[in-house]
């Protein structure tokens, strides 16, 4: 791996780590691109090439993952979770949640509570061939 590629990967990892830490804060591409020390357009292209998804989609996915945890593990309202994970409106949160998960936040909560569903990451770890 060339030195330039290695430096680029480090910058993208630094930016992704910042997104992971501040997922609930209002983040835009320009702010995260500054962390990586590149232009917003270059950041978007390089991030997608490095991680396989756009920065916006990555951030949405991280927020939804956190919301899934909160829906399973807490009694917080869906609206409180929506704002707590960084979405600006319940409508956008519900639509994005349904796009990613395949059901609404309320349906997800009801189904996981009713079935005592174990998150798939745990199930997959126990059923993987050794």
MODELLER restraints for C-alpha pairs under 7 A, 6 or more apart:
rsr = mdl.restraints
at = mdl.atoms
rsr.add(forms.Gaussian(group=physical.xy_distance, feature=features.Distance(at['CA:11:A'], at['CA:36:A']), mean=4.68, stdev=0.5))
rsr.add(forms.Gaussian(group=physical.xy_distance, feature=features.Distance(at['CA:12:A'], at['CA:36:A']), mean=6.16, stdev=0.5))
rsr.add(forms.Gaussian(group=physical.xy_distance, feature=features.Distance(at['CA:12:A'], at['CA:47:A']), mean=6.19, stdev=0.5))
rsr.add(forms.Gaussian(group=physical.xy_distance, feature=features.Distance(at['CA:14:A'], at['CA:36:A']), mean=6.66, stdev=0.5))
rsr.add(forms.Gaussian(group=physical.xy_distance, feature=features.Distance(at['CA:15:A'], at['CA:32:A']), mean=5.87, stdev=0.5))
rsr.add(forms.Gaussian(group=physical.xy_distance, feature=features.Distance(at['CA:15:A'], at['CA:35:A']), mean=5.73, stdev=0.5))
rsr.add(forms.Gaussian(group=physical.xy_distance, feature=features.Distance(at['CA:15:A'], at['CA:36:A']), mean=5.57, stdev=0.5))
rsr.add(forms.Gaussian(group=physical.xy_distance, feature=features.Distance(at['CA:19:A'], at['CA:59:A']), mean=6.78, stdev=0.5))
rsr.add(forms.Gaussian(group=physical.xy_distance, feature=features.Distance(at['CA:23:A'], at['CA:59:A']), mean=6.50, stdev=0.5))
rsr.add(forms.Gaussian(group=physical.xy_distance, feature=features.Distance(at['CA:23:A'], at['CA:63:A']), mean=6.37, stdev=0.5))
rsr.add(forms.Gaussian(group=physical.xy_distance, feature=features.Distance(at['CA:23:A'], at['CA:85:A']), mean=6.89, stdev=0.5))
rsr.add(forms.Gaussian(group=physical.xy_distance, feature=features.Distance(at['CA:23:A'], at['CA:86:A']), mean=6.62, stdev=0.5))
rsr.add(forms.Gaussian(group=physical.xy_distance, feature=features.Distance(at['CA:24:A'], at['CA:84:A']), mean=6.41, stdev=0.5))
rsr.add(forms.Gaussian(group=physical.xy_distance, feature=features.Distance(at['CA:24:A'], at['CA:85:A']), mean=4.54, stdev=0.5))
rsr.add(forms.Gaussian(group=physical.xy_distance, feature=features.Distance(at['CA:24:A'], at['CA:86:A']), mean=3.88, stdev=0.5))
rsr.add(forms.Gaussian(group=physical.xy_distance, feature=features.Distance(at['CA:25:A'], at['CA:86:A']), mean=5.72, stdev=0.5))
rsr.add(forms.Gaussian(group=physical.xy_distance, feature=features.Distance(at['CA:26:A'], at['CA:86:A']), mean=6.65, stdev=0.5))
rsr.add(forms.Gaussian(group=physical.xy_distance, feature=features.Distance(at['CA:29:A'], at['CA:40:A']), mean=5.91, stdev=0.5))
rsr.add(forms.Gaussian(group=physical.xy_distance, feature=features.Distance(at['CA:30:A'], at['CA:40:A']), mean=5.09, stdev=0.5))
rsr.add(forms.Gaussian(group=physical.xy_distance, feature=features.Distance(at['CA:33:A'], at['CA:39:A']), mean=5.99, stdev=0.5))
rsr.add(forms.Gaussian(group=physical.xy_distance, feature=features.Distance(at['CA:33:A'], at['CA:40:A']), mean=5.25, stdev=0.5))
rsr.add(forms.Gaussian(group=physical.xy_distance, feature=features.Distance(at['CA:33:A'], at['CA:43:A']), mean=5.54, stdev=0.5))
rsr.add(forms.Gaussian(group=physical.xy_distance, feature=features.Distance(at['CA:44:A'], at['CA:54:A']), mean=6.25, stdev=0.5))
rsr.add(forms.Gaussian(group=physical.xy_distance, feature=features.Distance(at['CA:44:A'], at['CA:55:A']), mean=6.40, stdev=0.5))
rsr.add(forms.Gaussian(group=physical.xy_distance, feature=features.Distance(at['CA:47:A'], at['CA:54:A']), mean=6.43, stdev=0.5))
rsr.add(forms.Gaussian(group=physical.xy_distance, feature=features.Distance(at['CA:47:A'], at['CA:55:A']), mean=6.52, stdev=0.5))
rsr.add(forms.Gaussian(group=physical.xy_distance, feature=features.Distance(at['CA:48:A'], at['CA:54:A']), mean=4.87, stdev=0.5))
rsr.add(forms.Gaussian(group=physical.xy_distance, feature=features.Distance(at['CA:63:A'], at['CA:85:A']), mean=5.47, stdev=0.5))
rsr.add(forms.Gaussian(group=physical.xy_distance, feature=features.Distance(at['CA:63:A'], at['CA:86:A']), mean=6.94, stdev=0.5))
rsr.add(forms.Gaussian(group=physical.xy_distance, feature=features.Distance(at['CA:64:A'], at['CA:97:A']), mean=6.18, stdev=0.5))
rsr.add(forms.Gaussian(group=physical.xy_distance, feature=features.Distance(at['CA:66:A'], at['CA:85:A']), mean=6.86, stdev=0.5))
rsr.add(forms.Gaussian(group=physical.xy_distance, feature=features.Distance(at['CA:67:A'], at['CA:81:A']), mean=6.22, stdev=0.5))
rsr.add(forms.Gaussian(group=physical.xy_distance, feature=features.Distance(at['CA:67:A'], at['CA:85:A']), mean=6.52, stdev=0.5))
rsr.add(forms.Gaussian(group=physical.xy_distance, feature=features.Distance(at['CA:71:A'], at['CA:109:A']), mean=5.53, stdev=0.5))
rsr.add(forms.Gaussian(group=physical.xy_distance, feature=features.Distance(at['CA:72:A'], at['CA:109:A']), mean=5.98, stdev=0.5))
rsr.add(forms.Gaussian(group=physical.xy_distance, feature=features.Distance(at['CA:72:A'], at['CA:112:A']), mean=6.60, stdev=0.5))
rsr.add(forms.Gaussian(group=physical.xy_distance, feature=features.Distance(at['CA:72:A'], at['CA:113:A']), mean=6.94, stdev=0.5))
rsr.add(forms.Gaussian(group=physical.xy_distance, feature=features.Distance(at['CA:78:A'], at['CA:105:A']), mean=6.94, stdev=0.5))
rsr.add(forms.Gaussian(group=physical.xy_distance, feature=features.Distance(at['CA:79:A'], at['CA:90:A']), mean=6.10, stdev=0.5))
rsr.add(forms.Gaussian(group=physical.xy_distance, feature=features.Distance(at['CA:82:A'], at['CA:90:A']), mean=6.05, stdev=0.5))
rsr.add(forms.Gaussian(group=physical.xy_distance, feature=features.Distance(at['CA:82:A'], at['CA:93:A']), mean=6.01, stdev=0.5))
rsr.add(forms.Gaussian(group=physical.xy_distance, feature=features.Distance(at['CA:87:A'], at['CA:93:A']), mean=5.93, stdev=0.5))
rsr.add(forms.Gaussian(group=physical.xy_distance, feature=features.Distance(at['CA:94:A'], at['CA:104:A']), mean=5.99, stdev=0.5))
rsr.add(forms.Gaussian(group=physical.xy_distance, feature=features.Distance(at['CA:94:A'], at['CA:105:A']), mean=6.41, stdev=0.5))
rsr.add(forms.Gaussian(group=physical.xy_distance, feature=features.Distance(at['CA:97:A'], at['CA:104:A']), mean=6.29, stdev=0.5))
rsr.add(forms.Gaussian(group=physical.xy_distance, feature=features.Distance(at['CA:97:A'], at['CA:105:A']), mean=6.54, stdev=0.5))
rsr.add(forms.Gaussian(group=physical.xy_distance, feature=features.Distance(at['CA:98:A'], at['CA:104:A']), mean=4.97, stdev=0.5))
